[in-house]
Amino acid sequence: MRGILFMKKTTIMLTILIVIIVASASIYFLTNNEETTRGEEAEEGQLINDFDKINRVKVYANEDVSLEKEDNAWRIEGTDRPADQEKINHFVESMREMTGEESQVEAKEVNLDFPNVMVAFVNEEGENQQISVGQLNAQQDRYYIKQQEQDKIYLVDRAVIETIPLQKKELVDNKILSLSSETVEEIRINNGSEELLMRNAAPFSEEEARAHISGWYMHEPYHGIYSIAYSKMEAMLLGIDQLVPSETVMDEGDYGFADSNFSVTFSNDEAAETLIIGNPAADNHYYVRLEESEEVYTVSTDLLDPYSYQAFDMIDHFVEIVALEVVDELIIETPEEDTSIMMEHEQIADDEVATTVYKEDDALDMDAFRDVYKELAALSVDEEIEEDIHTTEAEVTIQYILGDITKEIQFIRMSDSQYAVSKGDNQPDFLIETEKVNQLIQKMQDL
């Protein structure tokens, strides 16, 4: 009997223990699940609902910025400048996708009691949703944002919040030029001492131009046509799209335009725009305006720097640079010796050519020849010739034969230390040290 009672008590105790364990597990699961769900909801919390119905967005910040949706495009109120739809769409889509992690902080602890930036979203029925922007969190990667209608504070990625425009000019197309780097085909610069003319059409055959990286050429002020250095041309082209005003000048005045000796004309077959640069303005700026406009701007000096170089500083200084793979023969003539070097090319892949070089029917070591040919390609002029010269008898000539094309470089002795460099029938434009030329030719003859 005592054994039976003992067994019953044991059974009851086990049953109670199992119930307690199951209940505890259920409570833990429910609690944990609730916390997980709450965390997921916080992480995925959408700040603005039914965004497709929003047709007005208003930013209250440094100045009020109001957007209104018309025919699936957004219009900026209170400005005559065209809207930059790409910038606006970036801002609007950031607001549409904006989510945040709910935070249990007090508004006054994170500068949300008197916020400096607020954004209101209004739908077609006039219903309003509004967010306020507080301070950055300790990690500096998220802002505290209050959603007024939900009465909740969220942590939202900094990159999202920083798409909010604080001024109208952040959303307008404020480039001074209507032409772009992709549409400009010619640039003319008058800097007061020189007039430079640059075009992006190659005046040479494809074979001749293969080694000219920038694709742009200086037509003036020289007698010949020269390739423009890639870095200088890249800066000028990028500058076209970056020419934006720091501010629009409202006061009337001359600002130095009447006596300006600095202008840049950008053009193609259909349009031309001339930017006139006036007097210096405060804080490393200049006054500028378009020739056909009365509107005056200030522009950072940095934006004008790419157009302020002299011609000699813009061009490649190479005497002649021709890709080895297109040269059939190289002829060097000097008072002491004439040298002819023949090339045979074999296409072994789409982007690979095998070249064999012969001098007087003897095959040359390709590595040795390439080293000297690289020096020939890198041979550079030293300075400009300031006046036309009348001596045309060349002491040294180098000819590149490219199929039916012959490119001849003439070196005309000007002194014991300098040659004038002439291409074809053009007047020489540059001087080069005789020692550099003679040493390189000697290397070619010694191969």
Stockholm file with secondary structure:
# STOCKHOLM 1.0

chainA/1-447         MRGILFMKKTTIMLTILIVIIVASASIYFLTNNEETTRGEEAEEGQLINDFDKINRVKVYANEDVSLEKEDNAWRIEGTDRPADQEKINHFVESMREMTGEESQVEAKEVNLDFPNVMVAFVNEEGENQQISVGQLNAQQDRYYIKQQEQDKIYLVDRAVIETIPLQKKELVDNKILSLSSETVEEIRINNGSEELLMRNAAPFSEEEARAHISGWYMHEPYHGIYSIAYSKMEAMLLGIDQLVPSETVMDEGDYGFADSNFSVTFSNDEAAETLIIGNPAADNHYYVRLEESEEVYTVSTDLLDPYSYQAFDMIDHFVEIVALEVVDELIIETPEEDTSIMMEHEQIADDEVATTVYKEDDALDMDAFRDVYKELAALSVDEEIEEDIHTTEAEVTIQYILGDITKEIQFIRMSDSQYAVSKGDNQPDFLIETEKVNQLIQKMQDL
#=GR chainA/1-447 SS CHHHHHHHHHHHHHHHHHHHHHHHHHHHHHHHHHHHHHHHHHHTEESSCCGGGEEEEEEESSSCEEEEEETTEEEETTCCSCBCHHHHHHHHHHHHTCEEEEECCCGGGGTCSSCSEEEEEEETTCCEEEEEEEEECTTSSEEEEEETTTTEEEEEEHHHHTTSCSSGGGTBCCCSCSSCTTTCCEEEEECSSCEEEEESSCSSCHHHHTTCSSCCEEEESSSSCEEBCHHHHHHHHHHHHHCCCSEEECSCCCTTCTTCCCEEEEECSSCEEEEEEEEEETTTEEEEEETTCCCEEEEEHHHHGGGCSCHHHHBCCBSCCCCGGGCSEEEEECSSCEEEEEEEEEEEETTEEEEEEEETTEECCHHHHHHHHHHHHHCBCCEECCSCCCCCCCSEEEEEEETTEEEEEEEEECSSSEEEEEETTSCCCEEEEHHHHHHHHHHHHHC
#=GC SS_cons         CHHHHHHHHHHHHHHHHHHHHHHHHHHHHHHHHHHHHHHHHHHTEESSCCGGGEEEEEEESSSCEEEEEETTEEEETTCCSCBCHHHHHHHHHHHHTCEEEEECCCGGGGTCSSCSEEEEEEETTCCEEEEEEEEECTTSSEEEEEETTTTEEEEEEHHHHTTSCSSGGGTBCCCSCSSCTTTCCEEEEECSSCEEEEESSCSSCHHHHTTCSSCCEEEESSSSCEEBCHHHHHHHHHHHHHCCCSEEECSCCCTTCTTCCCEEEEECSSCEEEEEEEEEETTTEEEEEETTCCCEEEEEHHHHGGGCSCHHHHBCCBSCCCCGGGCSEEEEECSSCEEEEEEEEEEEETTEEEEEEEETTEECCHHHHHHHHHHHHHCBCCEECCSCCCCCCCSEEEEEEETTEEEEEEEEECSSSEEEEEETTSCCCEEEEHHHHHHHHHHHHHC
//
